[in-house]
Amino acid sequence: MRVLDLQTLFIKAAGEDGILTRQEWLKTLSSPEICPLLTHLDLPREVAIELFDVLDTDATPMCKTNLLKYEHA
């Protein structure tokens, strides 16, 4: 499922502390092994970059991955 793939990508990018910074996200999106996943998700890199801003609801340069929960009904 695409949502879970994206959630997994955010969690991996955040690392052990569970906090994803903008720099970590940009570094992850620059990684060659991520390109196939973005293609699978039909998600252009530019849009993926913007997703950080959408999820950064408090306008800090970081997102807590524990808030990125998806529950399939």
Phi, psi and omega in degrees: 000135186297322181296318180291324175299317180292318178299316178299319178299315178297317181294317178298318181296327182290329181080196187293331183282349178074010178243123182261117176269162178300319180296318178298319180295314179296320178296317179298315182292341178274351182287131181301329182285348180276333182307314178298324179293317178298321177296315178301322180280355185055047186236104177300147182305321181299321179289321178299321177298317180294334179301325178302315181295325178293319182279342179276073188292337181260010175061027170266164180277033180206156177232138176271124185289341178292346177272351183264065182256136178239127177239122180278125182279000000 
